[in-house]
Amino acid sequence: MNPKTPLRYAGTIAVLALGACASMTPSSPQSKMTFFVTSANPGKGADLGGLAGADAHCQALATAAGAGKRTWHAYLATTSNGQPQVNARDRIGSGPWQNVKGDVIATSVDNLHTDNKITKLTALTEKGETVNGRGDTPNMHDILTGTQPDGRGIAGNVDSTCSNWSSSTTGAAMLGHSDRTGLDDSVPAKSWNSSHQSRGCSMDALKSTGGAGLMYCFAVN
C-alpha cells in the first residue's frame, strides 16, 4: 500500500483485491459439461410430462449442478401417435459433448450413433457419479430413449415410448444400457440407446428390468 494512502481506504482496497481474485477463479467442471445421465427420475416412471417435461427435468438438474446457462434436452424419441414423429438425434444439437470430467463422449450426431465413447465410466450423472450397471445392486443401467440404434423413433403400432412419455401405466419404453453390458455379447445387449423394451411404464416396472427411469441429457448449445 502507498504510505500516503489514508487508512480509512485500506479496507476498501483489500475488498476490491479479493473480488478481483474471485473473478479469476476457473470455471467449475459443471459449467463445461454438455452431457449427463439424470441422477433421478422426476417421480412418475416413464410419465415425464412429454418431451417438454423431460427437457425441463434435464434443465433443472443441470441448473442445480451449475450448468444451467446452457439449453438442455432429453435424448428421447416419440412415435407418430396422431402427431409428427420426433427423433432423439434431431433435438440434441450438433456436439461435441463431454461429461462433467471433460471426457468427450461424441464429437457429432453421426459419431454419437456410430462410434461414441459412452461407457459405465463416462456416462456420469450431472453430479459426476457413476450409474449402477449390471452386477451392481440395484442395477440402474436401463435408460429411457424410445429410439432405434440410429437415434430415430420406432415406427409401427408397438408402443415404445409409454404413450410419448405421458404414461406410467400402460405401454412400454425402448431402453438403452448406459454401461454397454447385457445378458450376452449381442449388439442389442451392448447398445447404449436401443437394447430392449421395458416391462411397463411404472417405476416398479422400470426397476424390474434393471432401471430407475433415468434419461440422457444433452446441451443443445
N, C-alpha and C positions, 0 to 999 in steps of 0.2 A: 504494500500500500504506500502511496505517496505520503511522506511525512507531513505534507501540508493539507492532506485530506481531513476535514473535520471528522471527529469521532462519531458524530451523530449519523454520518453516512456509511459507516463501516458495515453495519448490519445489512443495509440495503445492497451494498456491493456484494456481500457474501451470498445473499439470497439469489441475486442475479447470476452469480457464478455457478451456484448449484443448479439453477434452472437450465443454464447453457449446457452443463454436463448431462443433465437428464435428457435434453433434446438430442444428444448424440448417442443415446442408448440404442444398440442394434435392434432391428425389428424382431419380434418374437417369432419362433418357428411356425406358430399357427397362422401368422399373417401371410406366410408364403405358401401355406397348404392350399392345394386345389383339388384334393381327392380324399375322401374318407368313407369308412363304413360307420353307419349310425351306431352309437353306443347303446341305444334303447329304441324300442318301438313306441309310437305315440300312445298306445294303450288299448287299441281295439283290433289287434291282429292285423289282417290284410285290409281292413276298412281304414284307409288312410285319409279319407275325405277327398278321394280322387287325386289327380295329379297335382292340383293346387294345394291340397292339404299335405301331400308328400313333400312338395317343394318347400312349403312353409316349415315343415319339421326339419329339413336339411338346413334351412336358413337359420332357424332358431338355435340348433346345435352349434352351427358354425359361429354364430354371434356370441354364444356363451363361451366358446373356446378362443375368441379373439380374432376370428376370420370373417366377421360379418360385413366387411366393406365390399366383399365380392357378392355376385348373384349366384345362388346355388340352386341346382335342380337335382331331383332324384332320377336315378337311372331306371326308368320304368317305361314299359310299352303299354298301349291299350289296344283293345280289339274293336273291330267295326260293329259295335252294338248300336246301330242306328246313327252313328257318327263316324267321321273320318278316323281311320286307324292312325295312331301315333307311334312312331318308332323311337325307342330309347336312344338310339345313336344320333338322332336328329335334334336332340334337346339338351345336349351337354356341352356345347361349344366346340372348339377345334383343337384344344390341347396346346402345349403339353400339360400333363397333370402329374403332381407329385404329392406324396403323403406328408404328414407332419414332420417327419425326419429328413425330408428332402429327397427321398428315393423317388426317381421318376418311374411311374408305372406304365406310362404310354406317351408317345410323342404326338400322336394324331388319332383321329377317329379310326382310320384304317389300321393303324398299329395296335390300337386297343383291341380290335377284333381279329387280329391275326397273330401277333407276337408280343403281347403285353407282359409286364413283369409282376402281375398280381400273384402273390403267394400268401401263405399264412403270416410271413414275416413283414410283408409290405402292405397288406390290406388292413391297415390300422384304423382305429376309431379316431374321431376328432380329438380325443384326449391322449392319443398316442399309444393306446392299449391294443394288444393283440386280441383277436376274436377267437374264442374257443373253437377248435376244429375236431375232426374225427380222432377219437382216443381221449378227448378231454370230457370232463363232466361238469355241466351238461354240454353236449355238442350244440354249437350255435352257428355252424358254417352255412346253413341254408339261407341264401339271400334272395329277397323278393326281386324279380325282374320282369317276368311275363314275356320274355323275348326268345327268339331263335338265336343260335350262336352268332349270327351276324349283327345282332342288335336290333333287328326289325321285329315287329309284332307278329304274333302267330295267327294265321288266317284259319277260317273254319268255324265250326259250331261248338268246339270244345272250349269251355271257359278256362282260360289260362291266366286270368288277371283278377279273379274274385270280383266279377262284375265291374271291371275297370276301377279296382281299388276302392270299392264302396260297400263291400260285403264282408261281414265277419261270421257269416253263417253258411250259406250255400256256395258251391263252386270250388275252385282250386286255383292255385297260382304256380306258374313256372318258376323254378328256383335255380340259383347257381351256387357253386361251392367256393367260398372265399379262400379256402385252404387248398383248392385244386386236388382234393383227395376224396375218394368214394369207396364203394364196396369192392371195386375191381380196378383194372387198368384201362377200362374203356374210355373213349373220348368223352362221352357224357359225364362219366364219373369225375373227370378232371376239369370239367367246364366251369368257368367262373360265373357264367351267366345263363346257362341253359342245360341243366343237369337232369332234373325230373320235376314232376308235379307234386304239390303238397297234398296231404290227405284231406285238407279242408281249408277254411279261411279264418277260423277262430284261433286265438292264441294257443289254446291247448292242441289244436290240430297241427299248427306250425311247429310247436315244440316236439310233438310226437314223431316228426320226420327229421328232426335234427336242426331246428332253427329257433329263432326268437323274434321273427318278424322284422329283421334288420334290412337296411337298404344301402346301396352305394349312392354317394352324393358327389357331384362334380361341380366345380366352379365353371360357369359359362363365360366368364370374363377375367 
